[in-house]
């Protein structure tokens, strides 16, 4: 079963694996903070392992300021069909 962006515990798992606070990861998920290039690369590797179709390019350039990752992913999947 693939995890989704809204899966329970995903933010905690990423925070633990990336060595960051859950608050900071939550801020990125909610669109309050932007990922740095290095963090986006590390997050991309975790998303690939979890089967979540978000790349570092999505994190750096696709997600608009104030847009949550869940909303961006829905929009991306609708376009890709």
Secondary structure per residue as TSV (DSSP state, phi and psi in degrees):
chain	resnum	aa	ss	phi	psi
A	1	X	-	360.0	128.1
A	2	X	-	-79.6	142.2
A	3	X	-	-81.4	150.1
A	4	X	-	-110.4	169.3
A	5	X	T	-57.3	-29.2
A	6	X	T	-97.7	7.1
A	7	X	-	-59.3	141.6
A	8	X	T	-62.4	131.5
A	9	X	T	86.8	-4.1
A	10	X	H	-63.1	-44.6
A	11	X	H	-64.2	-40.8
A	12	X	H	-64.4	-41.7
A	13	X	H	-61.3	-48.1
A	14	X	H	-62.5	-43.5
A	15	X	H	-58.7	-44.8
A	16	X	H	-64.9	-47.9
A	17	X	H	-67.4	-32.7
A	18	X	H	-92.7	-6.3
A	19	X	T	68.3	37.1
A	20	X	-	-123.2	167.3
A	21	X	-	-76.6	148.3
A	22	X	H	-64.2	-31.9
A	23	X	H	-60.4	-43.9
A	24	X	H	-67.0	-44.3
A	25	X	H	-61.4	-42.4
A	26	X	H	-60.5	-40.8
A	27	X	H	-60.5	-37.4
A	28	X	H	-69.3	-44.2
A	29	X	H	-62.0	-34.8
A	30	X	H	-88.0	-4.8
A	31	X	T	83.5	14.5
A	32	X	S	-85.8	-25.1
A	33	X	S	-130.6	154.7
A	34	X	-	-103.7	145.7
A	35	X	-	-78.3	142.5
A	36	X	-	-73.9	167.9
A	37	X	H	-60.3	-42.8
A	38	X	H	-66.2	-43.5
A	39	X	H	-66.5	-40.6
A	40	X	H	-60.1	-39.1
A	41	X	H	-64.6	-43.5
A	42	X	H	-67.6	-39.5
A	43	X	H	-66.1	-39.9
A	44	X	H	-56.9	-44.5
A	45	X	H	-60.5	-41.0
A	46	X	H	-68.5	-41.4
A	47	X	H	-61.7	-40.3
A	48	X	H	-60.3	-46.3
A	49	X	H	-60.9	-32.6
A	50	X	H	-90.5	-5.4
A	51	X	T	77.8	24.2
A	52	X	-	-98.6	121.9
A	53	X	-	-80.3	61.9
A	54	X	-	-123.4	131.6
A	55	X	-	-106.9	171.2
A	56	X	H	-61.5	-31.9
A	57	X	H	-69.4	-36.1
A	58	X	I	-60.7	-46.3
A	59	X	I	-65.5	-37.4
A	60	X	I	-84.7	-38.4
A	61	X	I	-124.0	-21.2
A	62	X	I	-85.3	-42.7
A	63	X	S	-74.8	123.8
A	64	X	-	-80.0	154.9
A	65	X	T	-56.8	129.7
A	66	X	T	85.1	-3.0
A	67	X	-	-94.0	133.4
A	68	X	-	-76.7	157.8
A	69	X	H	-64.2	-35.6
A	70	X	H	-62.9	-44.7
A	71	X	H	-65.0	-41.5
A	72	X	H	-62.6	-43.6
A	73	X	H	-63.8	-41.0
A	74	X	H	-60.2	-46.3
A	75	X	H	-62.8	-43.8
A	76	X	H	-63.1	-43.7
A	77	X	H	-68.2	-33.8
A	78	X	H	-65.8	-39.2
A	79	X	H	-69.6	-40.3
A	80	X	H	-77.6	-14.6
A	81	X	-	81.3	360.0
